[in-house]
Amino acid sequence: MFFACLYGLKHARSADVIHAFFVLPSGIPAFFLAKTFRKPLVITALGGDIYSPYRFLYTRPLSKLVAPFLLRNADEVTCISNDLEKRIHQMVDVDVNVIPDSLDTQKFKPSLPLYRNHLKLTDKYVLITLARLIPRKNISFLIRVMKELRQIIPEVHLLIGGAGPEKESLEKLTCSLGLNNLVTFIGYVPDERLNDFYNSGDLYVNSSWHEGLCLSALESLSCGTPVVAPRVGGMSDYCDRHFLYEPGSLMGFIDCVSLAYNSRKEREKIRSSVEKFSIFSIGKQYLKLYDKLIRK
């Protein structure tokens, strides 16, 4: 935060608007810079800064006071999902603009399934997931459910992309359940390979206990890969309602995957559902907001 203040002091004088992404901690230096240089302040809530079942910082008394104060004193407040808007309103009475994360639809688009081909999974029904391997992502749920899922879809296979502190324990779980032939860990997926990864799946699956919006699911949809996800956070804003299940529900997940398996859509039709999240579309919304503040 100290370095953010130093950077802000150098550039804020020439700025038209001060915009903080995250209420805490980014909102604190942004507030002081906006007041110091008499600039309009925009604060965007991204998820964990307002609510997360695995973060306790924002349940502390001081933070309960600071976050509402910052939101009340911002000229504009935005957030990335309808769920987050409701949670902000539970905290403080302010107007909130819902402006989702943007998506590079030119980068994420249908292409060759390179990971799938390399791993010789062309005859499989491939489930993919991409996440930091931490408790909140609940990846163990996906591994455990594979035992039941293969009884319904014999050719099913799970590709897990990502790294994190749970990697070793998840690999041990896979081994102990005898699922090494159904689950493949591919580790960290570099940015330049993400499009290849998303296109290698028949279905993207999410098992998180909470998500702000889940950009990887959006990117997958932009590649034409459908998404099955829990009904948490911002997932309901863009996922097919038939492919949403209650978090942690084994049968709910299996029903959604089975439905996706039996009702496959063309990738271009799936892709069209997320055009409203394009950089161009979201950028226009922010430019309109900035223009309104500058003209005041």
KEKE-3310 file (N, C-alpha, C; in steps of 0.2 Angstrom, whole numbers, plus 5000, padded with zeros to 4 digits):
npx = (5004:5010:5019:5010:5004:5015:5017:5005:5005:5014:5007:4994:4990:4989:4979:4962:4952:4952:4954:4950:4953:4947:4940:4946:4964:4966:4957:4960:4972:4968:4957:4963:4972:4962:4956:4966:4970:4959:4950:4938:4932:4932:4927:4929:4922:4928:4925:4932:4936:4924:4916:4921:4921:4933:4941:4946:4950:4941:4931:4934:4933:4938:4939:4926:4921:4930:4928:4914:4914:4923:4916:4905:4910:4915:4914:4908:4902:4907:4904:4907:4897:4880:4877:4887:4883:4872:4877:4885:4875:4870:4879:4881:4872:4872:4873:4875:4884:4884:4896:4904:4919:4930:4932:4943:4938:4944:4956:4952:4944:4936:4947:4960:4961:4973:4980:4972:4974:4988:4989:4982:4968:4958:4947:4939:4927:4930:4932:4937:4946:4952:4962:4968:4976:4968:4959:4947:4943:4939:4943:4945:4932:4929:4937:4933:4920:4922:4922:4909:4904:4909:4902:4891:4895:4906:4918:4923:4935:4945:4954:4965:4970:4982:4991:4997:4995:4988:4991:4999:4992:4980:4984:4988:4976:4969:4976:4974:4961:4961:4960:4969:4969:4959:4960:4970:4983:4989:4997:5003:4996:5002:4999:4999:4995:4982:4971:4972:4970:4957:4950:4952:4943:4927:4919:4919:4921:4917:4920:4920:4918:4915:4914:4920:4917:4923:4933:4940:4930:4922:4931:4932:4919:4919:4928:4919:4916:4906:4899:4898:4893:4894:4880:4885:4891:4895:4892:4879:4876:4880:4881:4872:4857:4852:4864:4868:4872:4869:4881:4893:4885:4883:4875:4868:4878:4882:4870:4870:4881:4878:4867:4873:4881:4872:4866:4874:4880:4883:4899:4901:4888:4888:4898:4893:4885:4893:4897:4894:4903:4914:4930:4928:4914:4913:4923:4917:4907:4914:4920:4909:4905:4916:4916:4904:4908:4919:4913:4905)
npy = (4994:5006:5008:5010:5022:5030:5029:5034:5047:5052:5052:5055:5069:5073:5065:5061:5054:5045:5028:5014:4997:4984:4986:4985:4982:4993:5004:5012:5020:5026:5034:5044:5050:5054:5064:5072:5078:5082:5074:5064:5049:5032:5016:4999:4984:4967:4955:4945:4956:4960:4949:4932:4916:4910:4920:4930:4943:4953:4952:4958:4970:4983:4983:4981:4994:5002:4998:5001:5015:5019:5015:5023:5036:5036:5042:5035:5018:5002:4985:4967:4958:4953:4946:4951:4964:4964:4960:4971:4980:4975:4979:4993:5007:5012:5018:5006:5001:4988:4981:4969:4959:4961:4952:4945:4942:4941:4934:4923:4910:4898:4884:4873:4857:4856:4852:4841:4832:4830:4823:4812:4810:4810:4801:4803:4809:4824:4833:4849:4859:4874:4881:4889:4878:4877:4876:4883:4881:4868:4856:4843:4838:4837:4826:4816:4814:4808:4794:4790:4796:4790:4778:4782:4790:4782:4785:4796:4809:4818:4834:4843:4859:4870:4876:4875:4874:4863:4853:4841:4834:4832:4824:4813:4809:4806:4795:4786:4783:4776:4782:4786:4784:4791:4804:4818:4828:4843:4854:4871:4882:4891:4908:4910:4898:4896:4897:4885:4876:4878:4874:4861:4854:4846:4850:4863:4862:4868:4869:4877:4884:4897:4911:4926:4930:4922:4921:4912:4903:4911:4913:4901:4898:4908:4902:4892:4881:4873:4877:4870:4873:4878:4886:4899:4915:4926:4917:4913:4924:4922:4909:4895:4891:4878:4871:4874:4870:4865:4870:4858:4848:4831:4824:4834:4839:4828:4827:4839:4838:4826:4831:4841:4832:4825:4835:4843:4858:4869:4876:4890:4895:4894:4903:4915:4919:4926:4938:4950:4952:4957:4965:4977:4980:4981:4991:5002:5004:5008:5020:5028:5030:5036:5048:5054:5058:5067:5077:5083)
npz = (5000:5004:4993:4983:4986:4984:4971:4966:4971:4962:4950:4951:4951:4938:4933:4928:4934:4949:4952:4961:4961:4970:4986:4999:5000:4992:4991:5001:4999:4987:4991:4999:4990:4980:4988:4991:4979:4974:4965:4956:4963:4960:4966:4964:4968:4969:4974:4985:4993:4998:5002:5007:5011:5016:5020:5033:5036:5032:5041:5053:5066:5063:5049:5045:5048:5040:5026:5023:5025:5015:5004:5005:5003:4990:4974:4964:4964:4959:4955:4951:4949:4951:4963:4971:4972:4980:4992:4995:4997:5009:5017:5016:5012:4997:4980:4967:4953:4942:4934:4925:4925:4911:4895:4884:4869:4857:4859:4866:4858:4848:4843:4839:4848:4857:4869:4872:4861:4862:4874:4870:4871:4862:4861:4872:4884:4889:4904:4910:4921:4928:4940:4955:4966:4980:4996:4995:4981:4981:4974:4977:4977:4963:4960:4968:4963:4951:4952:4953:4941:4930:4929:4923:4912:4903:4896:4901:4907:4917:4916:4925:4928:4934:4949:4966:4984:4988:4978:4980:4989:4983:4972:4979:4984:4972:4968:4979:4977:4966:4953:4944:4930:4926:4929:4926:4930:4925:4929:4930:4919:4906:4901:4887:4883:4887:4879:4871:4881:4885:4874:4873:4881:4883:4892:4904:4921:4937:4954:4966:4982:4983:4972:4964:4951:4942:4930:4922:4919:4911:4900:4895:4890:4880:4871:4867:4875:4885:4902:4918:4934:4952:4961:4965:4970:4957:4947:4942:4934:4921:4917:4910:4916:4918:4920:4932:4949:4967:4978:4982:4980:4976:4968:4961:4953:4945:4938:4931:4923:4916:4908:4901:4893:4885:4878:4868:4861:4847:4846:4842:4845:4859:4862:4858:4868:4878:4872:4877:4887:4882:4880:4873:4875:4889:4892:4886:4895:4906:4901:4899:4912:4918:4910:4914:4927:4925:4919:4928)
capx = (5000:5015:5021:5004:5003:5020:5015:4999:5007:5018:5003:4987:4989:4987:4973:4955:4948:4956:4950:4953:4950:4947:4938:4952:4966:4967:4953:4962:4977:4964:4953:4967:4974:4957:4954:4972:4971:4952:4948:4933:4934:4928:4929:4926:4923:4929:4923:4935:4936:4917:4914:4924:4921:4939:4945:4944:4952:4935:4926:4937:4929:4941:4938:4919:4920:4933:4925:4908:4916:4926:4911:4900:4914:4917:4909:4904:4904:4905:4906:4907:4892:4874:4878:4891:4879:4867:4882:4887:4869:4869:4884:4880:4866:4875:4871:4881:4884:4886:4900:4908:4926:4930:4935:4947:4935:4948:4961:4949:4940:4937:4953:4962:4961:4980:4981:4968:4978:4995:4988:4979:4962:4953:4941:4936:4923:4935:4930:4942:4945:4958:4961:4973:4974:4967:4953:4941:4941:4936:4945:4944:4925:4929:4941:4929:4914:4923:4921:4902:4902:4911:4897:4886:4899:4912:4923:4924:4941:4946:4960:4965:4975:4984:4996:4995:4997:4985:4993:5002:4987:4975:4987:4988:4968:4967:4979:4971:4954:4962:4958:4975:4968:4953:4962:4977:4986:4994:5001:5002:4995:5004:4994:4999:4992:4975:4966:4973:4968:4950:4947:4953:4938:4920:4915:4922:4918:4919:4917:4921:4913:4913:4918:4917:4914:4927:4935:4942:4924:4920:4936:4930:4913:4921:4930:4914:4916:4900:4902:4894:4896:4889:4876:4888:4894:4893:4891:4873:4875:4881:4880:4866:4854:4851:4870:4870:4870:4870:4888:4894:4880:4886:4869:4867:4884:4881:4864:4871:4886:4874:4863:4878:4884:4867:4863:4879:4879:4889:4904:4899:4882:4890:4903:4889:4882:4897:4900:4893:4908:4920:4934:4925:4908:4914:4926:4912:4903:4918:4921:4903:4905:4922:4914:4899:4911:4923:4908:4901)
capy = (5000:5012:5010:5012:5029:5034:5029:5038:5054:5054:5052:5057:5076:5073:5060:5064:5050:5040:5022:5008:4990:4981:4991:4985:4988:4998:5009:5017:5025:5029:5039:5049:5053:5058:5070:5077:5081:5084:5070:5060:5042:5026:5010:4993:4978:4962:4948:4944:4962:4961:4942:4926:4911:4908:4926:4933:4950:4958:4951:4961:4976:4989:4982:4982:5001:5005:4997:5005:5022:5020:5015:5029:5042:5036:5046:5029:5011:4997:4978:4963:4953:4954:4944:4956:4970:4962:4959:4978:4983:4972:4982:5000:5010:5016:5016:5002:4999:4981:4981:4963:4959:4960:4946:4946:4938:4940:4929:4916:4908:4891:4882:4866:4855:4854:4848:4834:4828:4828:4818:4806:4809:4811:4797:4804:4815:4828:4838:4853:4864:4878:4885:4888:4872:4879:4873:4886:4879:4862:4852:4836:4836:4834:4820:4810:4812:4804:4787:4789:4799:4785:4773:4785:4792:4778:4788:4803:4810:4825:4837:4848:4864:4874:4874:4877:4871:4856:4849:4835:4830:4830:4819:4807:4807:4802:4788:4781:4781:4772:4786:4789:4783:4795:4811:4820:4835:4846:4859:4878:4883:4898:4913:4909:4891:4895:4895:4878:4872:4878:4871:4854:4851:4845:4853:4866:4861:4872:4866:4882:4886:4904:4914:4933:4930:4916:4923:4906:4900:4915:4912:4894:4900:4912:4897:4888:4876:4875:4877:4867:4877:4879:4892:4904:4922:4928:4911:4914:4930:4920:4901:4892:4890:4871:4869:4876:4865:4868:4869:4852:4842:4826:4822:4840:4840:4823:4828:4844:4835:4821:4835:4844:4827:4823:4841:4847:4863:4871:4881:4897:4897:4895:4909:4921:4921:4930:4944:4956:4953:4958:4971:4983:4981:4983:4997:5007:5006:5012:5026:5032:5032:5042:5054:5057:5061:5072:5082:5086)
capz = (5000:5004:4986:4979:4988:4981:4963:4966:4972:4956:4944:4953:4949:4930:4932:4928:4939:4953:4951:4965:4960:4977:4991:5003:5003:4987:4992:5006:4996:4982:4995:5001:4984:4978:4992:4991:4972:4972:4959:4958:4965:4958:4969:4961:4972:4965:4977:4991:4997:5002:5005:5006:5017:5018:5022:5039:5036:5031:5046:5058:5067:5059:5042:5045:5048:5034:5020:5022:5025:5008:4999:5006:5001:4983:4969:4960:4966:4954:4957:4945:4949:4955:4970:4975:4973:4985:4998:4996:5000:5016:5021:5016:5007:4991:4973:4964:4946:4941:4928:4925:4922:4904:4892:4877:4864:4851:4861:4868:4853:4846:4840:4839:4855:4857:4875:4871:4856:4865:4879:4867:4874:4857:4861:4879:4885:4893:4908:4911:4926:4929:4947:4960:4970:4987:4999:4992:4975:4982:4968:4979:4975:4957:4959:4971:4959:4945:4953:4951:4935:4925:4928:4918:4906:4904:4892:4905:4909:4920:4916:4931:4926:4940:4954:4972:4990:4988:4973:4982:4993:4978:4968:4983:4984:4966:4968:4984:4974:4960:4948:4940:4923:4924:4931:4924:4932:4920:4932:4928:4912:4905:4898:4880:4881:4890:4873:4869:4886:4885:4868:4874:4885:4881:4897:4909:4927:4943:4961:4971:4987:4982:4966:4963:4944:4939:4924:4918:4916:4905:4895:4892:4886:4874:4867:4865:4879:4890:4909:4924:4940:4958:4961:4970:4968:4950:4942:4940:4929:4914:4916:4908:4923:4918:4921:4939:4955:4973:4980:4986:4979:4971:4963:4957:4949:4940:4934:4926:4918:4911:4904:4896:4889:4881:4874:4866:4857:4843:4850:4841:4849:4866:4862:4857:4875:4882:4869:4881:4892:4878:4882:4870:4878:4896:4891:4884:4901:4911:4898:4900:4919:4919:4907:4918:4933:4923:4917:4934)
cpx = (5004:5017:5016:5003:5009:5019:5010:5001:5011:5013:4996:4985:4987:4982:4967:4951:4953:4951:4953:4949:4952:4945:4944:4957:4967:4963:4955:4967:4973:4960:4957:4970:4968:4955:4960:4972:4964:4950:4942:4935:4929:4931:4926:4928:4923:4928:4926:4936:4929:4915:4919:4923:4927:4944:4942:4945:4946:4930:4928:4933:4931:4939:4930:4917:4923:4930:4919:4909:4919:4920:4906:4903:4916:4911:4905:4907:4902:4907:4905:4902:4886:4874:4882:4888:4875:4871:4884:4881:4868:4874:4883:4875:4870:4872:4877:4879:4887:4890:4905:4915:4925:4934:4938:4944:4939:4954:4957:4943:4941:4943:4954:4963:4968:4982:4978:4972:4984:4994:4984:4972:4956:4946:4937:4932:4927:4932:4937:4941:4952:4957:4967:4971:4974:4961:4947:4938:4938:4937:4944:4937:4925:4932:4936:4923:4915:4922:4913:4900:4904:4906:4891:4889:4906:4918:4926:4932:4942:4953:4960:4971:4976:4989:4993:4996:4994:4987:4995:4996:4981:4978:4987:4980:4967:4970:4976:4964:4955:4959:4963:4973:4962:4955:4969:4978:4991:4998:4999:5001:4997:4999:4994:4996:4985:4970:4966:4969:4960:4947:4948:4948:4931:4916:4919:4918:4921:4916:4918:4916:4911:4917:4915:4914:4917:4928:4937:4936:4921:4924:4934:4924:4915:4925:4925:4913:4911:4903:4896:4897:4891:4886:4879:4890:4891:4892:4884:4871:4876:4881:4873:4863:4853:4858:4873:4868:4872:4877:4889:4890:4882:4881:4868:4872:4883:4875:4866:4876:4882:4870:4867:4880:4879:4864:4869:4877:4885:4893:4902:4893:4884:4894:4899:4886:4886:4900:4899:4898:4915:4923:4930:4919:4909:4918:4922:4908:4907:4919:4915:4903:4910:4919:4909:4903:4915:4919:4905:4904)
cpy = (5006:5014:5012:5020:5033:5035:5034:5046:5057:5056:5055:5064:5077:5069:5064:5061:5046:5033:5016:5002:4986:4987:4991:4980:4994:5004:5015:5022:5029:5035:5045:5053:5057:5064:5075:5081:5083:5081:5066:5053:5037:5020:5004:4987:4972:4955:4947:4950:4963:4955:4937:4922:4909:4914:4929:4941:4955:4957:4955:4968:4982:4989:4983:4990:5004:5004:5001:5013:5023:5020:5021:5035:5042:5039:5041:5023:5007:4990:4974:4958:4955:4952:4948:4962:4969:4962:4966:4981:4981:4976:4990:5002:5015:5013:5012:5000:4992:4981:4975:4964:4958:4954:4948:4941:4936:4934:4922:4915:4901:4889:4875:4863:4852:4850:4841:4830:4826:4823:4812:4805:4811:4807:4798:4810:4819:4833:4842:4857:4867:4882:4884:4883:4874:4876:4877:4884:4872:4857:4845:4833:4833:4827:4814:4809:4808:4797:4786:4791:4794:4779:4776:4787:4788:4781:4795:4803:4817:4828:4843:4853:4868:4872:4877:4872:4864:4851:4842:4831:4828:4824:4812:4804:4803:4795:4783:4779:4777:4775:4788:4788:4788:4803:4813:4827:4837:4852:4866:4878:4890:4902:4911:4902:4890:4893:4888:4874:4872:4874:4863:4850:4851:4849:4856:4865:4865:4869:4871:4882:4893:4906:4921:4933:4924:4918:4917:4903:4904:4914:4906:4895:4903:4907:4892:4882:4877:4874:4874:4870:4877:4885:4896:4910:4924:4923:4912:4919:4928:4913:4899:4889:4882:4868:4871:4871:4868:4866:4863:4846:4837:4825:4828:4841:4835:4824:4834:4842:4830:4825:4838:4838:4825:4829:4845:4852:4865:4876:4888:4899:4898:4902:4915:4923:4925:4936:4950:4957:4955:4965:4978:4985:4984:4990:5003:5009:5010:5019:5031:5034:5037:5048:5058:5061:5067:5078:5086:5092)
cpz = (5000:4997:4981:4980:4984:4974:4962:4966:4966:4950:4945:4950:4942:4928:4932:4933:4943:4954:4955:4963:4967:4982:4996:5000:4999:4988:4997:5003:4991:4985:4996:4995:4981:4982:4992:4985:4970:4965:4961:4959:4963:4962:4966:4966:4968:4968:4984:4996:5001:5005:5003:5012:5019:5020:5028:5040:5036:5036:5053:5059:5063:5052:5041:5045:5042:5028:5018:5021:5018:5003:4999:5003:4994:4979:4965:4963:4961:4957:4951:4945:4953:4962:4974:4976:4979:4992:5000:5000:5007:5020:5022:5011:5002:4985:4970:4957:4945:4934:4928:4923:4914:4901:4885:4872:4858:4852:4862:4863:4851:4842:4841:4847:4856:4863:4874:4866:4859:4870:4877:4870:4869:4857:4868:4879:4891:4897:4910:4917:4927:4936:4951:4965:4978:4989:4996:4985:4975:4976:4970:4977:4968:4956:4962:4967:4953:4946:4951:4944:4929:4924:4923:4911:4906:4901:4896:4907:4912:4919:4921:4929:4932:4945:4961:4978:4991:4983:4975:4985:4988:4973:4972:4984:4978:4965:4973:4982:4968:4954:4943:4932:4921:4925:4929:4926:4927:4922:4929:4921:4910:4901:4890:4878:4884:4884:4871:4874:4886:4880:4868:4878:4881:4885:4902:4916:4933:4949:4967:4976:4986:4976:4966:4956:4941:4931:4919:4915:4910:4899:4891:4888:4880:4869:4864:4869:4885:4897:4914:4930:4946:4958:4967:4967:4961:4945:4938:4934:4922:4912:4914:4915:4924:4920:4928:4944:4961:4975:4984:4985:4974:4966:4958:4952:4943:4936:4929:4921:4913:4906:4899:4891:4884:4877:4872:4860:4853:4847:4848:4844:4856:4867:4862:4864:4879:4878:4873:4886:4888:4881:4879:4873:4885:4896:4890:4891:4906:4908:4900:4908:4921:4916:4911:4924:4931:4921:4923:4936)
residu = (MET:PHE:PHE:ALA:CYS:LEU:TYR:GLY:LEU:LYS:HIS:ALA:ARG:SER:ALA:ASP:VAL:ILE:HIS:ALA:PHE:PHE:VAL:LEU:PRO:SER:GLY:ILE:PRO:ALA:PHE:PHE:LEU:ALA:LYS:THR:PHE:ARG:LYS:PRO:LEU:VAL:ILE:THR:ALA:LEU:GLY:GLY:ASP:ILE:TYR:SER:PRO:TYR:ARG:PHE:LEU:TYR:THR:ARG:PRO:LEU:SER:LYS:LEU:VAL:ALA:PRO:PHE:LEU:LEU:ARG:ASN:ALA:ASP:GLU:VAL:THR:CYS:ILE:SER:ASN:ASP:LEU:GLU:LYS:ARG:ILE:HIS:GLN:MET:VAL:ASP:VAL:ASP:VAL:ASN:VAL:ILE:PRO:ASP:SER:LEU:ASP:THR:GLN:LYS:PHE:LYS:PRO:SER:LEU:PRO:LEU:TYR:ARG:ASN:HIS:LEU:LYS:LEU:THR:ASP:LYS:TYR:VAL:LEU:ILE:THR:LEU:ALA:ARG:LEU:ILE:PRO:ARG:LYS:ASN:ILE:SER:PHE:LEU:ILE:ARG:VAL:MET:LYS:GLU:LEU:ARG:GLN:ILE:ILE:PRO:GLU:VAL:HIS:LEU:LEU:ILE:GLY:GLY:ALA:GLY:PRO:GLU:LYS:GLU:SER:LEU:GLU:LYS:LEU:THR:CYS:SER:LEU:GLY:LEU:ASN:ASN:LEU:VAL:THR:PHE:ILE:GLY:TYR:VAL:PRO:ASP:GLU:ARG:LEU:ASN:ASP:PHE:TYR:ASN:SER:GLY:ASP:LEU:TYR:VAL:ASN:SER:SER:TRP:HIS:GLU:GLY:LEU:CYS:LEU:SER:ALA:LEU:GLU:SER:LEU:SER:CYS:GLY:THR:PRO:VAL:VAL:ALA:PRO:ARG:VAL:GLY:GLY:MET:SER:ASP:TYR:CYS:ASP:ARG:HIS:PHE:LEU:TYR:GLU:PRO:GLY:SER:LEU:MET:GLY:PHE:ILE:ASP:CYS:VAL:SER:LEU:ALA:TYR:ASN:SER:ARG:LYS:GLU:ARG:GLU:LYS:ILE:ARG:SER:SER:VAL:GLU:LYS:PHE:SER:ILE:PHE:SER:ILE:GLY:LYS:GLN:TYR:LEU:LYS:LEU:TYR:ASP:LYS:LEU:ILE:ARG:LYS)
# end
